[in-house]
């Protein structure tokens, strides 16, 4: 089942092209990693799909043209997690996660039902924050805060997650926890993930498909093991990536 499809999507600001003719498709169970050097257009791609950046071309979400969908319909199909959060309010973890259920409300004044409550509590447990459910967001560490926002997405229960550097600035323990949670989530029925990731090791470990972007254009796209050839990655990063990775991790391997 195709959950997300892009057809010749382009983004330009002040006549300067940021993305050019990007096409891809995301099937149920797939995790597509978007990779490339700084300025390649990775975050712009996420913003286009999420509706923040104006684009030309077609973005098809859950079988419908994004431009013809209402905001509530979109929220039932896709959820977005950014790399950082500016929290200036003292909501509890449970309050924040509960916001994920708003697309399911019949009206602005309608309250949460039993299913909403269950989805919120399940999401909080899934990310390991049950003991912190009543804590203020202002008291959480960076890793805990990111997991709280991830729980909000799990409670929202969309079919596609859009992630822009979901573990940026998190230590190794939290990186592994978040990526393991996401791998477990995408294994559910009719779910897929599109994420921007800088760490090539994480791409190889978790991604089923990859899109290499270079200067706003597709350098390579397909299954991860096919896309990550030496020629492809060396071309876009302008160095011998394999040799650099071997040198970088050799102290760990040799011990």
N, C-alpha and C positions, 0 to 999 in steps of 0.2 A: 504494500500500500504506500503510495507516494504522499508524504505529509507536507513536503515543502519543495517547490520548484521555482527556479529563477531562469528567466529567458532574456538574454541580452540586456541585463540590468547595468545601467550606467549612472554615475553621479558626477555632477560638475558644479563648481562654485566659481562665480565670476568668470565664466567661460574657461575655467581651468578644470580639465578632466581629472577626477580622483579615481573613478572606476570606469572601466570600458568593457562593455559587452560580456558581463559575467553570467555564465549559465551553469546550473548545477541542479541536481535532484537529490532528495533525501528520503530514503525509504524507512519504514518501520524497523526499529532495532539498530539503526545505523548511527554512528557518532562521527560527524564530519569535522575535522580539525582544519582551521584556516591558519596558514603559516606564511611568513614572509618577513623581509627586513623592515625596519622602521620606515614609515611613509608609503608602504605598499598598498594601503587602502583597506586593511583588515577590519579595523573598528568601524570604518565608514560602511562596510558591507553589513555589519550588524545593525547599524543605525538605519540603513535603508530598509532592511527586512522588518525592523521593529517600527518603522514609520516616522522616525525622527528626521532622517535625511530625505529630501525630495529626490526622486529617481525617474528615469525613463526605462522602458522595458516592462516586463511582467513579473510580479511576485505572486505565486499561487500558493495559498496556505490552506491546507486541509481541503483541497479541491476547488477553492474559490479565489477569484482575483482579489487581492488585498484592497485595492482601491474601491471595490464595490461592497466591502464588508463594514458593518458597524463596529464600533470600538468594543462592545460587549462580545460580539462574535469572535473578534480577534483575540480577546483575552481568554476565551475558552479554548483557543487553538495554540497560542504561543505565550511563553513567559520569558522575561529577560532578567538576567543577573549581570550587573556591572562589576567592575574590578574594585571599586571603592564606594563607600557610603558616608555621606555627611549627615550624621544623626544629631539633631538638636532638640529632640523631644524625649520625654521620659516614659515612653510606652514600655510595657513589659514585653518579654519575648512572646508570650501568648497573644497579646494585643496585635503585635506586628504580624505574626503568622496568620491571625484571623483575617487580616486585610486581604489575604489571598482568596477568600471566599466571596468577595464582593461581586464578581461577575455572575454568581449564581443567585443573587438576591432578586426578588421580584420587583422591588422598589427601593428607593433611597431610605425609607423609614422602616423597611422590613428587617426583622431581627434574624439572628442565626437559628437554624433548625438543628435537630439532633444529628443529622448527617454532617452539617458544617462543623459542629463541635468534635465529632469523631475524626473527621479529616484533619482538623487542627492538631488534636492530641496525637494522632498517628504520625503526622509530619514532624512534630517536636521530638517524639521518641526516635524516629528514623535518623535524625541528625545528632542524636545523643545529647539533647539539651533538656531532658525531662526535669532534671534537678534545678535547672535555671529558668524554668518556665515563667515564674513570677518575678524574676529579676528585671530591673530597668536596663534598657539597651545601653544607657550611658555608663554602665558598670562593666560591660563586656569587653573582653580582649578582641583584637582584630579577627582572630580565627573564629571565636565564638559568634561575633557579629555576622561574619560571612555565612556561617552555618544557620543562623537565625533567618537571614534573607533567603537562603536556600530552602529552609523549611516553609517559608511563605510560598515559594514556587511549588513545592510539593503539595501544599494544601490547595493551591490554585488548580492543580492537576491538569495542566495543558498537555497537548500532544507533542509540542516541539519546545525545547529550551534553547534560548539564544544566550550564549555566555561570552562575555568579553573579558578575557584574562581572569577567570574565576578565582585563581589562587595567587594573584599578584601580591607580593609583599607578605605572603604567609610563609611560615617556616615549614620544614620538610614534613613534620608530623601532620600539620593541618592540610598541606597539599595532598598527601596520601589519603587522608580521611575524606576530603571533599571529592577527589577523583574516584575513590572507591564507592562513595555514595551515589555519584552520578552514573557510574557503570552499572550499579545495581538498579537504579531508576530506569535507565534506558532499556533494560532487559524486559520491562513490563510490556503489556499489549499496546500496540499502536503508539509508540513513543520514539522520538528521535532527538538528537542534539546537534546543534551547530555552534562551535566554539572557536574563539580566537585564542591561540596558545603560542608562546614564544619558546618554551622548553621543548626541544626536539625529542628528548628522551620521553617526555610525557605523551607526545604525539604517537611515537612508536609503540608505547606501552598500552595506550587506551583507545586510540583512534582506529575506526574501521575504514574510513575514507579520509582523504586529505586534499586540500586545495592550496597550491602554492601560488601566491600572488607576488608580482614584481612590477612596480611602477603602475599599479592600478589594473594590470592585465593578468590573465590566467597564464602562468608558466607551466603548470601541470595540474591535472585533476584526475582522480580515480581512487582505486583501492590503495591504502597506505603503502603496502609493500611494493607496489608498482610505481607509485609517485616518488618515493624516496630513493630513487637511484642516485648514484654519485653525480652523474652529469646534471640532473635536475637541481639538486640542492647546491652543488658547487657553483652553478651558473647564477643562481639568485643571491647567494651570500658572498660570492666573489672570493672564496677561499676553499681549501680542501677540507670539507666538513668532517669526513671520516677520520682523517689524520688528526684534526684538532680535537675531536671527541675522544679518540684513543689517548692522546696526550693528556687531556683534561682528567680522564678517569683512570689512567694507568696507576697512580699511587694506590687506589682502592683495590685494583685487580692484582697487583703484585704482592701485596701484603699477605 
